[in-house]
Amino acid sequence: MIAEAALQEDVDVVGLSILSGAHMALTPRVLELLKSNGQTNVKVFVGGIIPDEDLSRLKEMGVTGVYGPGSSTEDIVRDIKKAMAG
């Protein structure tokens, strides 16, 4: 549903908030579906309860930004603007 909504709305960014610990299952699937829709330019940001050991793996998959609890909204907005400008 996320990838389909992103396609219908022609978005540039998708943000996933995953507090269940399922980020290593859900994120790759969303990335796969975005790619299959031809949306390889869509930037994906993930927030939630994410162990440090998963950060590099998420980045390797193609996630643009990863944010844990207590992340500043200002930092997230800055990173999204930076990703869209470059």
C-alpha positions as CSV (number, residue, x, y, z in Angstrom):
1,M,0.0,0.0,0.0
2,I,2.9,2.4,0.8
3,A,4.5,1.9,-2.6
4,E,1.2,2.2,-4.4
5,A,0.3,5.4,-2.6
6,A,3.7,6.8,-3.4
7,L,3.2,6.0,-7.1
8,Q,-0.3,7.5,-7.2
9,E,0.7,10.7,-5.3
10,D,4.0,11.0,-7.3
11,V,6.0,11.6,-4.1
12,D,9.7,12.3,-3.8
13,V,10.2,11.0,-0.3
14,V,8.7,8.1,1.8
15,G,9.1,8.1,5.6
16,L,8.6,4.9,7.5
17,S,8.0,4.9,11.3
18,I,8.6,1.4,12.5
19,L,8.4,0.8,16.3
20,S,7.7,-2.9,16.1
21,G,11.2,-4.0,15.3
22,A,10.2,-5.2,11.8
23,H,12.3,-2.6,10.0
24,M,14.6,-5.3,8.4
25,A,11.5,-7.0,6.9
26,L,9.3,-4.1,6.0
27,T,12.0,-1.7,4.6
28,P,13.4,-4.0,2.0
29,R,9.9,-4.9,0.8
30,V,9.0,-1.2,0.4
31,L,12.3,-0.5,-1.4
32,E,11.6,-3.5,-3.7
33,L,8.1,-2.4,-4.5
34,L,9.2,1.2,-5.2
35,K,11.8,-0.2,-7.5
36,S,9.3,-2.4,-9.3
37,N,7.1,0.6,-9.8
38,G,10.0,2.5,-11.5
39,Q,10.3,4.8,-8.5
40,T,14.1,4.5,-8.1
41,N,14.4,8.2,-7.4
42,V,12.2,8.2,-4.3
43,K,14.2,8.8,-1.1
44,V,13.3,6.5,1.8
45,F,13.8,7.6,5.4
46,V,13.2,5.2,8.4
47,G,12.6,6.0,12.0
48,G,11.9,3.9,15.0
49,I,13.5,1.5,17.4
50,I,16.5,0.5,15.2
51,P,19.6,-1.2,16.7
52,D,22.9,0.3,15.7
53,E,24.0,-2.9,14.0
54,D,21.1,-2.5,11.4
55,L,22.1,1.1,10.5
56,S,24.7,0.2,7.8
57,R,22.5,-2.6,6.5
58,L,19.6,-0.2,5.9
59,K,21.9,2.3,4.2
60,E,23.3,-0.4,2.0
61,M,19.8,-1.3,0.9
62,G,19.2,2.2,-0.2
63,V,17.7,4.0,2.7
64,T,18.6,7.7,2.7
65,G,18.3,8.4,6.4
66,V,17.8,6.4,9.6
67,Y,16.6,8.0,12.9
68,G,16.2,6.5,16.3
69,P,14.2,7.7,19.4
70,G,14.9,11.3,20.3
71,S,16.0,12.3,16.9
72,S,15.4,16.0,16.3
73,T,12.6,17.0,13.8
74,E,14.9,19.8,12.7
75,D,17.6,17.3,11.8
76,I,15.2,15.1,9.9
77,V,13.8,18.0,7.9
78,R,17.3,19.3,7.1
79,D,18.3,15.8,5.9
80,I,15.2,15.5,3.7
81,K,15.8,19.0,2.2
82,K,19.5,18.1,1.6
83,A,18.6,14.8,-0.1
84,M,16.1,16.6,-2.4
85,A,18.6,19.3,-3.3
86,G,21.4,17.0,-4.3
